[in-house]
Amino acid sequence: MLVDTQPATYQHMPASPEVREHWVNSQLIGVMMDNLGPSLLAGALTLPVLVYLMAGEVNSLALGIWVLLVVFMLVLRYRLIGLYRLQFDSVEGPHRMAFLRRYQWTWAAVALLWGGSAGLAYLEASLLTQFVCALVILGQGLLNLTAFSAYLPVYRAYANSLTLAVMVGLLVAASGHLDNPGAVQATLVLEVLTLVFWFLMRVAGNRLNHVHHSSFELQFSNQELIDSLTLQTRASLRAVATKNRFLASAAHDLRQPVHALSLYADWLATEPEMARDIAPRILQSTRAINELFDSLFDLTRIDAGNYKVRLQHVDVVEVFRDLRLQFEPVAQAKSLRFRTHAKHTVIWSDPVVLRRILGNLVSNALRHTQRGGVLVGLRRREDMLVLEVWDTGVGIAREHQQAIFQEFFRVSQHQGTEDSLGLGLTIVSKLTSLMGYQLSLNSEANRGSVFRVMLPAFTQQEPDADERQPVTDAAQTAS
């Protein structure tokens, strides 16, 4: 099992511009589809009025075909509303975009049909009919300015198609009256007015779209801010809970050796002749206090980012030799075997950090091993070096294999946990993350565990000589 050595973070990552734009566009499509119903109703109410006025005044065949096409588009768009409500109203993003790309042509088709009414009535029907037809076209343009400008591509297609249909219709109708100068002049004036109307529609549509777009961008930013504040609030609550647990556990672990010291001091004051028996116990309690403070200081420095790493060439055999000197007496006192195995290998690391990582792992293994022994070894893989600490101890149940890296966590039923501070593996986890290493654990209850510290190839890349010199000097100064 690969251990997650990275601490849980709750920083809000802002959405990419693409995600933001997709969300805004999906909301704009939703606004446009919500306005499609009123536009459809207006068209359905207008159609009988135009048919009543144009009947008997314009070509009956052309009027019949136009009416059938308009009715067909009204029915089709009504079904589009139902389809959208059923399948796309509750989804966002690419699904709405795909729906619109598939049926966007219907807006242009409807605009062509309404604009085509100008060609039917102009110079053919009475002035009243022509005036009403002009009002209908003007109303359709203004109504759809507010209805469709939320999504600019559809609105532009509608405005362009409506204008094109009106201009072409006027020219076709006027082509049969070229011998009438007044009709030609009126047609030219209407063409110019149509272009002016188209320009004004485009300008107004762009401004309304900008208002819609800005409104939804602000809504998106506000939601991001709310999400960020929510995550930060949760992180703050978790940090407070962690701090309280941390302080409570630290106080508990400090209370035991301090209380023992006070008892030994009282005992020594009343019975001085017992000094030889009491002195080792005082030393043990003092050592426990120092160990706890050292661990707390290490955690504080790592979390605060003040833990200095000085990289240099490190001989793994020498590190293992130091481990044997430190832990062989502990292993012998428990009748355990402590072995190391490594060929001569020089790595690029911090020797202090490396000894701290391996020392904590070995100490943890010896503490929870009652028979057998502990083995520390080095293996080579294709892309990394692997430091391993094997033991034949009590093992770790699967449900505890992530929790053991938390501060002050101890498995209550394990032997040896009564003297453990619960910080050793936490420091290992944080130091491996600091060095860019990976930490893994394989364990089986009552059969033992193996901790692996994997050193990826990129952690072994030495800097150039000019970059390495200050680090080497700093390391020499520190030593």
C-alpha positions as CSV (number, residue, x, y, z in Angstrom):
1,M,0.0,0.0,0.0
2,L,1.4,3.4,-1.0
3,V,1.2,5.8,1.9
4,D,-0.2,9.3,1.3
5,T,2.6,11.4,2.8
6,Q,1.1,14.6,1.6
7,P,-1.0,16.4,4.3
8,A,-4.6,17.0,3.5
9,T,-5.1,20.4,1.9
10,Y,-8.2,22.5,1.5
11,Q,-6.9,25.2,-0.9
12,H,-9.5,26.1,-3.4
13,M,-8.2,25.8,-7.0
14,P,-9.9,28.4,-9.2
15,A,-11.6,27.0,-12.3
16,S,-9.8,27.3,-15.6
17,P,-11.0,29.9,-18.1
18,E,-12.4,27.1,-20.3
19,V,-14.5,25.7,-17.5
20,R,-15.8,29.1,-16.6
21,E,-16.7,29.9,-20.2
22,H,-18.5,26.6,-20.6
23,W,-20.5,27.2,-17.5
24,V,-21.4,30.7,-18.5
25,N,-22.5,29.6,-22.0
26,S,-24.6,26.9,-20.6
27,Q,-26.4,29.4,-18.4
28,L,-26.9,31.8,-21.3
29,I,-28.4,28.9,-23.3
30,G,-30.8,28.2,-20.4
31,V,-31.9,31.9,-20.4
32,M,-32.5,31.8,-24.1
33,M,-34.5,28.6,-23.9
34,D,-36.6,30.0,-21.1
35,N,-37.5,32.9,-23.4
36,L,-38.4,30.7,-26.3
37,G,-41.9,30.0,-25.0
38,P,-43.1,33.7,-25.0
39,S,-41.6,34.2,-28.4
40,L,-43.4,31.1,-29.7
41,L,-46.7,32.3,-28.2
42,A,-46.3,35.7,-29.8
43,G,-45.7,34.1,-33.2
44,A,-48.8,31.8,-32.8
45,L,-51.0,34.8,-31.9
46,T,-49.6,36.9,-34.8
47,L,-50.0,34.4,-37.5
48,P,-53.9,34.4,-37.7
49,V,-53.9,38.2,-37.9
50,L,-51.5,38.2,-40.9
51,V,-53.4,35.4,-42.7
52,Y,-56.7,37.3,-42.2
53,L,-55.3,40.5,-43.6
54,M,-53.4,39.0,-46.5
55,A,-56.1,36.5,-47.6
56,G,-57.5,37.7,-51.0
57,E,-54.8,40.4,-51.3
58,V,-51.7,38.3,-52.1
59,N,-51.0,35.2,-54.1
60,S,-53.0,32.4,-52.5
61,L,-50.5,29.6,-53.3
62,A,-47.6,31.6,-51.9
63,L,-49.6,32.5,-48.8
64,G,-50.6,28.9,-48.3
65,I,-47.1,27.6,-48.5
66,W,-45.8,30.3,-46.2
67,V,-48.5,29.5,-43.6
68,L,-47.7,25.8,-43.7
69,L,-44.0,26.4,-43.2
70,V,-44.7,28.8,-40.3
71,V,-47.0,26.3,-38.6
72,F,-44.5,23.5,-39.1
73,M,-41.7,25.6,-37.5
74,L,-44.0,26.6,-34.6
75,V,-44.8,23.0,-33.9
76,L,-41.2,22.0,-34.2
77,R,-40.0,24.7,-31.8
78,Y,-42.7,23.7,-29.4
79,R,-41.4,20.2,-29.4
80,L,-37.8,21.5,-28.9
81,I,-39.0,23.2,-25.7
82,G,-40.3,19.9,-24.5
83,L,-37.2,18.1,-25.5
84,Y,-35.0,20.6,-23.7
85,R,-37.1,20.5,-20.5
86,L,-37.0,16.8,-20.5
87,Q,-33.3,16.1,-21.3
88,F,-31.2,19.2,-21.0
89,D,-32.7,21.5,-18.5
90,S,-31.1,19.7,-15.6
91,V,-27.7,19.3,-17.2
92,E,-25.0,21.9,-18.1
93,G,-21.9,22.3,-20.2
94,P,-21.3,20.3,-23.4
95,H,-24.8,18.6,-23.4
96,R,-26.6,21.9,-23.9
97,M,-24.0,23.1,-26.4
98,A,-24.5,19.9,-28.4
99,F,-28.3,20.4,-28.3
100,L,-28.0,23.9,-29.5
101,R,-25.6,23.1,-32.3
102,R,-28.0,20.4,-33.5
103,Y,-31.1,22.7,-33.6
104,Q,-29.6,26.2,-34.1
105,W,-30.8,26.2,-37.7
106,T,-34.4,26.5,-36.5
107,W,-33.9,30.1,-35.3
108,A,-32.5,31.2,-38.7
109,A,-35.4,29.3,-40.5
110,V,-38.0,31.1,-38.4
111,A,-36.4,34.5,-39.0
112,L,-36.4,33.8,-42.8
113,L,-40.1,33.0,-42.7
114,W,-41.1,36.0,-40.7
115,G,-39.0,38.2,-42.9
116,G,-40.4,36.6,-46.0
117,S,-43.9,38.0,-45.1
118,A,-42.6,41.4,-46.3
119,G,-42.1,40.0,-49.8
120,L,-45.7,38.6,-49.8
121,A,-47.4,41.9,-48.8
122,Y,-45.1,44.6,-50.2
123,L,-46.7,46.4,-53.2
124,E,-49.3,43.6,-53.4
125,A,-51.6,44.1,-50.4
126,S,-53.3,47.2,-49.1
127,L,-51.4,49.9,-47.2
128,L,-53.0,48.6,-43.9
129,T,-51.8,45.1,-44.5
130,Q,-48.4,46.3,-45.4
131,F,-48.2,48.5,-42.3
132,V,-49.3,45.6,-40.1
133,C,-46.8,43.3,-41.7
134,A,-44.1,45.9,-41.1
135,L,-45.1,46.1,-37.4
136,V,-45.1,42.3,-37.1
137,I,-41.5,42.2,-38.5
138,L,-40.4,45.1,-36.2
139,G,-42.0,43.4,-33.2
140,Q,-40.4,40.1,-34.0
141,G,-37.0,41.7,-34.2
142,L,-37.5,43.6,-30.9
143,L,-39.1,40.7,-29.1
144,N,-36.3,38.4,-30.0
145,L,-33.7,41.0,-29.2
146,T,-34.6,40.5,-25.5
147,A,-35.4,36.8,-25.9
148,F,-32.3,35.5,-27.8
149,S,-29.5,38.1,-27.1
150,A,-28.5,36.0,-24.1
151,Y,-26.7,33.7,-26.5
152,L,-25.0,35.7,-29.1
153,P,-24.4,33.2,-31.9
154,V,-28.1,32.3,-32.1
155,Y,-29.2,35.9,-31.9
156,R,-26.8,37.0,-34.7
157,A,-28.1,34.2,-36.9
158,Y,-31.7,35.3,-36.2
159,A,-31.0,39.0,-36.8
160,N,-29.0,38.3,-40.0
161,S,-31.6,35.9,-41.4
162,L,-34.5,38.3,-40.6
163,T,-32.8,41.2,-42.3
164,L,-31.8,39.2,-45.3
165,A,-35.3,37.9,-45.8
166,V,-36.8,41.4,-45.6
167,M,-34.3,42.9,-48.0
168,V,-34.6,40.1,-50.5
169,G,-38.4,40.1,-50.3
170,L,-38.6,43.8,-50.9
171,L,-36.3,43.5,-53.9
172,V,-38.3,40.6,-55.4
173,A,-41.6,42.4,-54.9
174,A,-40.3,45.7,-56.4
175,S,-38.9,43.9,-59.4
176,G,-42.4,43.8,-60.9
177,H,-42.9,47.5,-60.6
178,L,-39.7,48.9,-62.0
179,D,-41.7,51.2,-64.3
180,N,-43.0,52.9,-61.2
181,P,-40.5,55.5,-59.9
182,G,-42.3,56.0,-56.7
183,A,-42.2,52.3,-55.9
184,V,-38.5,52.1,-56.7
185,Q,-37.7,55.1,-54.5
186,A,-39.8,53.7,-51.6
187,T,-38.0,50.3,-52.0
188,L,-34.6,52.0,-51.7
189,V,-35.7,53.9,-48.6
190,L,-37.0,50.7,-47.0
191,E,-33.8,48.9,-47.8
192,V,-31.7,51.6,-46.1
193,L,-34.1,51.6,-43.1
194,T,-33.8,47.8,-42.9
195,L,-30.0,48.0,-42.8
196,V,-30.2,50.7,-40.1
197,F,-32.6,48.5,-38.1
198,W,-30.2,45.5,-38.5
199,F,-27.3,47.6,-37.3
200,L,-29.2,48.8,-34.2
201,M,-30.3,45.3,-33.5
202,R,-26.7,44.1,-33.6
203,V,-25.5,46.9,-31.3
204,A,-28.3,46.4,-28.8
205,G,-27.9,42.6,-28.9
206,N,-24.1,42.9,-28.2
207,R,-24.8,45.2,-25.2
208,L,-27.5,43.0,-23.8
209,N,-25.3,39.9,-24.3
210,H,-22.5,41.6,-22.4
211,V,-24.9,42.3,-19.5
212,H,-26.0,38.7,-19.4
213,H,-22.4,37.4,-19.7
214,S,-21.1,39.7,-17.0
215,S,-23.9,38.8,-14.7
216,F,-23.2,35.0,-15.0
217,E,-19.5,35.5,-14.7
218,L,-20.1,37.4,-11.5
219,Q,-22.4,34.6,-10.3
220,F,-19.7,32.0,-11.1
221,S,-17.1,34.1,-9.2
222,N,-19.4,34.4,-6.2
223,Q,-20.0,30.7,-6.2
224,E,-16.2,30.1,-6.4
225,L,-15.7,32.5,-3.5
226,I,-18.5,30.7,-1.5
227,D,-16.8,27.3,-2.2
228,S,-13.4,28.6,-1.2
229,L,-14.8,30.1,2.1
230,T,-16.6,26.8,2.8
231,L,-13.4,24.8,2.3
232,Q,-11.4,27.3,4.4
233,T,-13.9,27.1,7.1
234,R,-13.8,23.3,7.1
235,A,-10.0,23.4,7.1
236,S,-10.0,25.9,10.0
237,L,-12.4,23.6,12.0
238,R,-10.3,20.6,11.3
239,A,-7.1,22.5,12.2
240,V,-8.7,23.5,15.6
241,A,-9.7,19.9,16.2
242,T,-6.3,18.6,15.3
243,K,-4.6,21.2,17.5
244,N,-6.9,20.3,20.4
245,R,-6.1,16.6,19.9
246,F,-2.4,17.4,19.5
247,L,-2.2,19.4,22.7
248,A,-4.3,16.9,24.7
249,S,-2.1,14.0,23.6
250,A,1.1,15.9,24.1
251,A,-0.1,17.0,27.6
252,H,-1.0,13.4,28.4
253,D,2.4,12.1,27.3
254,L,4.2,14.8,29.2
255,R,2.2,14.3,32.3
256,Q,3.3,10.7,32.8
257,P,7.2,11.1,32.9
258,V,6.8,14.5,34.8
259,H,4.6,12.8,37.4
260,A,7.1,10.0,37.6
261,L,9.9,12.4,38.1
262,S,8.1,14.1,41.0
263,L,7.4,10.7,42.6
264,Y,11.1,9.7,42.3
265,A,12.2,13.1,43.7
266,D,9.9,12.7,46.7
267,W,11.1,9.1,47.1
268,L,14.8,10.3,46.9
269,A,14.1,13.0,49.5
270,T,12.6,10.6,52.0
271,E,15.0,7.7,51.4
272,P,18.4,8.9,50.1
273,E,19.9,5.5,50.4
274,M,17.7,4.4,47.4
275,A,19.6,6.8,45.0
276,R,21.2,3.9,43.1
277,D,17.9,2.3,42.4
278,I,16.0,5.6,41.6
279,A,18.7,7.2,39.4
280,P,18.0,4.9,36.3
281,R,14.3,5.6,36.6
282,I,14.9,9.3,36.7
283,L,17.2,9.0,33.7
284,Q,14.5,7.0,31.8
285,S,11.8,9.6,32.6
286,T,14.1,12.5,31.5
287,R,15.0,10.7,28.3
288,A,11.2,10.2,27.5
289,I,10.7,14.0,28.1
290,N,13.6,14.9,25.8
291,E,12.4,12.5,23.1
292,L,8.9,14.0,23.2
293,F,10.3,17.6,23.0
294,D,12.6,16.6,20.1
295,S,9.8,15.1,18.2
296,L,7.5,18.1,18.8
297,F,10.2,20.5,17.7
298,D,10.8,18.4,14.6
299,L,7.1,18.4,13.7
300,T,6.9,22.2,14.3
301,R,9.9,22.9,12.1
302,I,8.7,20.7,9.3
303,D,5.1,22.2,9.3
304,A,6.5,25.7,9.5
305,G,8.8,25.1,6.6
306,N,12.0,25.8,8.7
307,Y,13.5,22.3,8.4
308,K,16.8,22.8,6.6
309,V,17.8,20.2,4.1
310,R,21.5,20.0,3.1
311,L,22.1,17.6,0.2
312,Q,25.4,15.9,-0.2
313,H,26.9,12.5,-1.1
314,V,25.9,9.9,1.5
315,D,27.4,6.4,1.8
316,V,24.5,4.1,2.6
317,V,26.9,1.6,4.2
318,E,28.0,4.2,6.7
319,V,24.4,5.1,7.5
320,F,23.7,1.4,8.1
321,R,26.8,1.1,10.3
322,D,25.5,4.0,12.5
323,L,22.1,2.3,12.8
324,R,23.8,-0.9,14.0
325,L,25.8,1.0,16.6
326,Q,22.6,2.7,17.8
327,F,20.1,-0.1,17.8
328,E,22.1,-3.4,18.2
329,P,22.1,-3.0,22.0
330,V,18.4,-2.4,22.0
331,A,17.8,-5.5,19.9
332,Q,20.1,-7.6,22.1
333,A,18.3,-6.5,25.2
334,K,15.1,-8.0,23.7
335,S,16.9,-11.1,22.3
336,L,16.2,-9.9,18.7
337,R,18.4,-10.1,15.7
338,F,19.2,-6.8,14.0
339,R,20.8,-7.0,10.5
340,T,21.6,-4.6,7.7
341,H,22.3,-5.5,4.1
342,A,23.6,-3.1,1.4
343,K,26.3,-2.9,-1.2
344,H,28.5,0.1,-1.3
345,T,26.2,2.8,-2.7
346,V,26.5,6.6,-2.7
347,I,23.3,8.5,-2.9
348,W,22.5,12.2,-3.1
349,S,20.6,13.0,0.1
350,D,20.7,14.7,3.5
351,P,22.4,12.3,5.9
352,V,20.7,13.7,9.0
353,V,17.2,13.4,7.4
354,L,18.1,9.9,6.1
355,R,19.2,8.7,9.6
356,R,16.1,10.2,11.1
357,I,13.8,8.4,8.7
358,L,15.5,5.0,9.0
359,G,16.1,5.5,12.8
360,N,12.4,6.1,13.4
361,L,11.4,3.1,11.3
362,V,13.9,0.8,13.1
363,S,12.9,2.1,16.5
364,N,9.2,1.5,15.6
365,A,10.0,-2.1,14.4
366,L,12.0,-3.0,17.5
367,R,9.4,-1.6,19.8
368,H,6.7,-3.9,18.3
369,T,8.7,-7.0,17.7
370,Q,8.9,-9.6,20.5
371,R,10.7,-12.4,18.6
372,G,12.6,-12.8,15.4
373,G,14.4,-9.6,14.3
374,V,14.6,-6.5,12.1
375,L,16.4,-6.2,8.8
376,V,17.4,-3.0,7.0
377,G,18.3,-3.3,3.4
378,L,18.8,-1.4,0.1
379,R,17.5,-2.6,-3.2
380,R,17.9,-1.2,-6.7
381,R,15.1,-0.9,-9.2
382,E,15.1,0.4,-12.7
383,D,14.0,3.9,-11.8
384,M,14.7,4.2,-8.1
385,L,16.5,3.0,-5.0
386,V,14.5,1.4,-2.2
387,L,15.4,1.4,1.4
388,E,13.5,-1.3,3.3
389,V,12.9,-2.0,7.0
390,W,11.6,-5.5,7.7
391,D,10.4,-6.8,11.0
392,T,8.7,-10.0,12.4
393,G,6.5,-8.1,14.8
394,V,2.8,-7.9,15.6
395,G,2.0,-6.4,12.2
396,I,-0.6,-3.7,11.4
397,A,-4.2,-4.4,10.5
398,R,-5.4,-2.9,7.3
399,E,-7.8,-0.5,9.0
400,H,-4.9,1.1,10.9
401,Q,-2.3,1.3,8.0
402,Q,-3.1,4.9,7.2
403,A,-3.9,6.1,10.7
404,I,-0.6,5.1,12.1
405,F,1.0,8.1,10.3
406,Q,-1.2,10.6,12.3
407,E,0.2,12.4,15.3
408,F,0.0,10.5,18.6
409,F,-1.9,7.6,17.0
410,R,-1.2,4.3,18.7
411,V,-2.8,0.9,18.2
412,S,-4.0,0.2,21.7
413,Q,-3.8,-3.6,21.6
414,H,-0.2,-3.6,20.4
415,Q,2.6,-4.5,22.8
416,G,5.1,-1.7,23.1
417,T,2.7,1.2,22.5
418,E,2.6,2.1,26.1
419,D,6.1,3.6,25.7
420,S,5.5,5.0,22.3
421,L,4.8,8.7,21.8
422,G,3.0,8.1,18.5
423,L,5.1,10.7,16.6
424,G,7.9,8.6,15.0
425,L,6.0,7.5,11.9
426,T,4.4,11.0,11.6
427,I,7.9,12.4,11.3
428,V,8.9,9.7,8.8
429,S,5.9,10.6,6.7
430,K,6.6,14.3,6.7
431,L,10.3,13.9,6.1
432,T,9.9,11.6,3.1
433,S,7.4,14.1,1.6
434,L,9.9,16.9,2.3
435,M,12.7,15.0,0.4
436,G,10.4,13.9,-2.5
437,Y,10.5,10.3,-1.5
438,Q,7.7,7.8,-1.6
439,L,6.7,5.8,1.4
440,S,4.9,2.4,1.2
441,L,3.8,-0.1,3.8
442,N,3.0,-3.8,3.5
443,S,1.9,-5.5,6.7
444,E,-0.1,-8.4,7.9
445,A,-1.4,-8.7,11.5
446,N,0.7,-11.1,13.6
447,R,3.2,-11.7,10.8
448,G,5.2,-8.5,10.5
449,S,5.6,-5.4,8.4
450,V,7.9,-3.9,5.8
451,F,8.3,-0.2,5.3
452,R,9.8,1.0,2.0
453,V,11.3,4.4,1.4
454,M,11.6,4.8,-2.4
455,L,14.1,7.3,-3.8
456,P,13.0,8.2,-7.3
457,A,15.6,9.0,-9.9
458,F,14.8,12.8,-9.9
459,T,15.8,13.0,-6.2
460,Q,19.3,11.7,-7.1
461,Q,20.0,14.3,-9.8
462,E,22.9,16.5,-8.5
463,P,22.9,20.2,-9.4
464,D,25.7,21.8,-11.4
465,A,29.0,22.6,-9.7
466,D,28.2,26.3,-9.4
467,E,24.8,25.5,-7.7
468,R,26.2,22.7,-5.5
469,Q,29.1,24.7,-4.0
470,P,27.0,26.8,-1.6
471,V,25.1,23.7,-0.4
472,T,28.4,21.9,0.2
473,D,29.8,24.9,2.1
474,A,26.7,25.1,4.1
475,A,26.9,21.4,4.9
476,Q,30.6,21.8,6.0
477,T,29.7,24.8,8.1
478,A,26.9,22.8,9.8
479,S,29.2,19.9,10.5
